[in-house]
Amino acid sequence: RVLPELNVACSGLSISAKKEEWLALAGDNTNLRLALDELYKQFKDAPVLGSLINPEASLGRGSLFELKWEEVGPLLTKALAGEKDDIKQELGVVAKGLNNAARILGQKYSVTTTNVPYLAINRFNETLRNYVEKHYPKAKNDLAFVFVKRLCGLTETSGLTCFVTTSGWTFQNRERHFRNEMLASTSWKIMARLGAGAFDTISGEVVQGM
């Protein structure tokens, strides 16, 4: 039997094609061209930003689109139906993948959970630093805090966010702005301090998690 497509997508892939070639996938469909242009802009730094990309933010600023992300896929399929050019077909596959990523990253969820990535601000490259300072100024000291905020943004108002992170931000003075923002904007259900040795694969006192 035919299996349904997996509802999964990679948000860390960039577009290697030239912009003109990419937009040519739309043919004479203006809405599809606008959507492809937005995908190109959103995912140009995808290898650095990954799931920090927030397509919903761009769609929510007015009437740029007359369609939603879930409507872009069928338009691409229709536009590429019967296409014989292998390169164009390959670009179409990439476009569908990125559109799926945009759709998934733009939705709200009842539950979000992860062990966040860790990277101090002094190790950010310029692209990541500029993005974080613009979108997550109070969480900018570590990528872990940025992802905590991103998780909260992906969760419905009445939903549940769960994460594993370092514990320092709950008491250190330098993280007071992030801590105050979290206390003011979220309702806390439970916090468990894991302490050192909580992870079998990490020895010593490296991780003081919670």
C-alpha positions as CSV (number, residue, x, y, z in Angstrom):
1,R,0.0,0.0,0.0
2,V,1.0,3.6,-0.5
3,L,2.5,5.1,2.6
4,P,1.7,8.7,3.6
5,E,4.6,11.2,3.3
6,L,6.5,11.8,6.5
7,N,5.6,15.1,8.2
8,V,9.2,16.0,8.7
9,A,11.5,18.5,7.1
10,C,15.1,19.8,7.4
11,S,15.4,23.5,8.2
12,G,19.2,23.7,7.8
13,L,19.4,23.5,4.0
14,S,20.1,26.6,2.0
15,I,19.4,27.2,-1.7
16,S,22.4,26.8,-4.0
17,A,20.6,27.9,-7.2
18,K,20.7,31.5,-8.5
19,K,17.7,33.5,-7.5
20,E,16.5,33.9,-11.1
21,E,16.6,30.1,-11.6
22,W,14.7,29.6,-8.4
23,L,12.0,32.1,-9.2
24,A,11.6,30.6,-12.7
25,L,10.0,27.5,-11.0
26,A,6.8,29.6,-10.6
27,G,6.2,30.1,-14.3
28,D,3.6,32.8,-14.6
29,N,2.0,32.2,-11.2
30,T,2.4,35.5,-9.3
31,N,1.5,34.1,-5.9
32,L,3.8,31.2,-6.3
33,R,6.6,33.5,-7.3
34,L,6.1,35.6,-4.2
35,A,6.2,32.5,-2.0
36,L,9.4,31.3,-3.7
37,D,10.9,34.7,-3.3
38,E,10.1,34.7,0.5
39,L,11.5,31.1,0.8
40,Y,14.7,32.3,-0.8
41,K,15.0,35.2,1.7
42,Q,14.0,33.1,4.7
43,F,16.4,30.2,4.0
44,K,19.5,31.9,2.6
45,D,21.1,31.6,6.1
46,A,19.5,28.2,6.9
47,P,22.8,26.4,7.6
48,V,23.4,28.9,10.4
49,L,19.9,29.6,11.7
50,G,18.1,26.3,11.2
51,S,14.9,26.1,13.2
52,L,15.4,29.7,14.5
53,I,13.9,30.7,11.1
54,N,10.4,32.0,11.7
55,P,8.4,32.1,8.4
56,E,5.2,33.1,10.3
57,A,6.8,36.4,11.3
58,S,7.2,37.5,7.6
59,L,3.7,36.3,6.6
60,G,2.1,38.2,9.5
61,R,3.2,41.6,8.4
62,G,0.5,42.5,6.0
63,S,-1.0,41.1,2.8
64,L,2.2,40.0,1.0
65,F,0.5,36.6,0.2
66,E,-2.9,35.5,-0.9
67,L,-2.0,31.9,0.0
68,K,-0.8,29.9,3.0
69,W,2.4,27.8,3.1
70,E,0.3,24.6,2.9
71,E,-1.1,25.8,-0.4
72,V,2.3,26.3,-2.0
73,G,3.2,22.6,-2.3
74,P,0.3,21.8,-4.6
75,L,1.0,24.8,-6.7
76,L,4.6,23.7,-7.1
77,T,3.5,20.2,-8.1
78,K,1.2,21.7,-10.7
79,A,3.8,24.1,-12.0
80,L,6.3,21.3,-12.5
81,A,4.0,18.7,-13.9
82,G,5.5,17.2,-17.1
83,E,8.7,19.1,-16.6
84,K,11.5,17.3,-18.5
85,D,14.5,19.5,-17.3
86,D,16.3,17.4,-14.6
87,I,17.8,20.5,-13.0
88,K,14.4,22.2,-12.7
89,Q,12.9,19.0,-11.3
90,E,15.7,18.9,-8.7
91,L,15.0,22.5,-7.7
92,G,11.4,21.6,-7.4
93,V,12.2,18.9,-4.9
94,V,14.3,21.4,-2.9
95,A,11.4,24.0,-3.0
96,K,8.9,21.5,-1.7
97,G,11.2,20.5,1.1
98,L,11.8,24.1,2.1
99,N,8.1,24.8,1.9
100,N,7.4,21.9,4.2
101,A,10.0,23.4,6.6
102,A,8.4,26.8,6.4
103,R,4.9,25.3,7.1
104,I,6.2,23.3,10.1
105,L,8.2,26.2,11.6
106,G,5.2,28.6,11.1
107,Q,2.7,26.5,13.1
108,K,1.8,26.4,16.8
109,Y,2.0,23.2,18.8
110,S,0.3,21.9,21.9
111,V,3.7,20.5,23.2
112,T,7.3,21.4,22.3
113,T,10.3,19.8,23.9
114,T,14.1,19.5,23.3
115,N,17.5,19.5,24.8
116,V,18.6,22.9,23.6
117,P,21.9,23.5,21.8
118,Y,24.6,25.4,23.8
119,L,26.9,28.1,22.4
120,A,28.1,31.3,24.2
121,I,27.7,34.6,22.4
122,N,31.4,35.1,22.0
123,R,31.4,32.0,19.7
124,F,28.5,33.3,17.5
125,N,29.4,34.1,13.9
126,E,28.3,37.5,12.5
127,T,25.1,36.1,10.9
128,L,23.9,34.4,14.1
129,R,24.9,37.3,16.3
130,N,23.0,39.8,14.2
131,Y,19.9,37.6,14.0
132,V,19.8,36.9,17.7
133,E,20.4,40.5,18.8
134,K,17.5,41.6,16.5
135,H,15.0,38.9,17.5
136,Y,16.1,37.7,20.9
137,P,17.9,40.6,22.6
138,K,17.3,39.4,26.2
139,A,18.3,35.8,25.5
140,K,21.4,36.6,23.4
141,N,24.1,35.5,25.9
142,D,23.8,31.9,24.9
143,L,22.1,29.9,22.1
144,A,20.5,27.8,24.7
145,F,18.4,30.7,26.0
146,V,17.5,31.7,22.4
147,F,16.1,28.3,21.8
148,V,14.1,28.4,25.0
149,K,12.4,31.5,23.6
150,R,12.0,29.9,20.2
151,L,10.3,26.9,21.8
152,C,7.9,29.2,23.7
153,G,7.1,31.0,20.4
154,L,6.2,27.7,18.8
155,T,3.9,26.7,21.6
156,E,0.2,27.6,21.8
157,T,-0.9,29.9,24.6
158,S,-2.4,27.0,26.5
159,G,0.4,24.6,25.4
160,L,3.3,23.0,27.2
161,T,7.0,23.7,26.6
162,C,9.7,21.3,28.1
163,F,13.4,21.8,27.8
164,V,16.8,20.7,29.3
165,T,19.2,23.6,29.8
166,T,22.0,24.9,32.0
167,S,20.8,26.1,35.4
168,G,22.9,29.3,35.6
169,W,20.4,31.6,34.1
170,T,18.0,30.9,37.0
171,F,20.2,32.8,39.5
172,Q,23.1,34.6,37.7
173,N,22.9,38.4,37.7
174,R,24.0,38.7,34.1
175,E,20.9,36.7,33.0
176,R,18.4,38.7,35.0
177,H,16.8,40.3,31.9
178,F,16.2,36.9,30.3
179,R,15.0,35.4,33.7
180,N,12.6,38.3,34.3
181,E,11.2,38.0,30.8
182,M,10.6,34.3,31.2
183,L,8.9,34.8,34.6
184,A,6.7,37.5,33.2
185,S,5.7,35.8,30.0
186,T,5.3,32.2,31.0
187,S,3.6,30.1,33.7
188,W,6.0,27.7,35.3
189,K,4.7,24.2,36.2
190,I,7.8,22.4,37.4
191,M,11.6,22.8,37.5
192,A,14.0,19.9,38.3
193,R,17.6,20.5,39.1
194,L,19.6,17.7,37.6
195,G,23.0,18.7,38.9
196,A,26.4,17.2,37.9
197,G,26.6,13.7,36.6
198,A,23.0,13.7,35.2
199,F,24.1,12.5,31.8
200,D,26.0,9.2,31.5
201,T,27.9,10.4,28.4
202,I,29.2,13.6,30.1
203,S,31.7,13.1,32.9
204,G,32.8,15.4,35.7
205,E,31.3,18.7,36.6
206,V,30.9,20.0,33.0
207,V,27.1,20.1,33.0
208,Q,24.9,21.5,35.8
209,G,21.6,21.0,34.1
210,M,18.0,21.5,34.9
